Amino acid sequence: PSFLFTAPLPGPAEEMLREVGEVEIAHGYGPEELKEVAASGRYDVLITQLSDQITADVLDGAKIKGVANFGVGYNNIDVDSATANGIFVGNTPDVLSDASANTAMLLLLAAARRAHEGERLVRSGQFQGMTPELLLGADITGTRLGIAGLGRIGKAMARRALGFGMEVVFVQRPPHDREVSDDELGDLAGKVEQVSWDELLETSDHISLHVPLTPDTKHLIGADELVRMKSTAILVNTARGPVVDEQALVTALRNGTIEAAGLDVFENEPDLADGLAELPNTFLLPHIGSAERSTRARMGEMCAENALAMARGGVPPYPVNREVAR
Ligand code: 8YV
């Protein structure tokens, strides 16, 4: 079997696949090159990541058995086209839930406590000693966190928030929800409360986004939603950039419509909306949500497991479109 990595991966993935077949590592392939390699018949499986746009154009006429995506989110892949073309897609669920929730908590704390301003003050040599009013920030403990998207990562975030003494409300699949049973909530039953999207927006002290990017969640947070949030609210996004209308967010942060934002993802990564980088009331990270060493190594391993199964003509152990088997 032959495998093409669109970028080097951390962990044992490359070694695992070299033991059984041919491996090539590409760097920075654009849509044309992806289409060309997919159609070439040279590779059984493409091992991709978020910045690879695996569109219908790439998949129609592709001579590959599968796409193993490094990440739980797969909005970069046209899964319907993959399925129509009999191509499996695999992803890396669960393993990164804790690391991603750790990043969300880091962003919430950093934005609330003005970590960016504090760091700059110290590093620039302008810190002149502690004073009682220096860099007062937002409350965390005793406040209400609204979780938009209570899947695996949202639940991991809920556990952390509870540990920080926050009250947790959620909408499982905003904006339209269905009732979530105690069974589904598992260890969180009785500890978190399901509310309407309106209530979450209007009554949460802070909001953290944990939804996949779909047509329903694109610009889930726009100018209208920002106005409905508390003026003291912090917005955290570790999900996908386009879930937030980034230019509307810049306006809201500039005007004091909300207090601050902690962002790990951006609408047009790696570009930022005009004005975002200059705002003091933001804490910005370069999409490192899952970047804990052992998490990333395990994600690579899961990609290799998916790739191997697909190359052998089987169903990947972590499938996105199991129905291809039919
Ligand atoms: C990945 C992520 O590292 O899993 C996801 O969906 O966003 C990250 O964990 C990223 O997608 C790189 O491919």
Residues whose N, C-alpha, C, O or C-beta is under 5 A from the ligand:
A	BS01	8YV	Q49 L50 F70 G71 V72 G73 S290
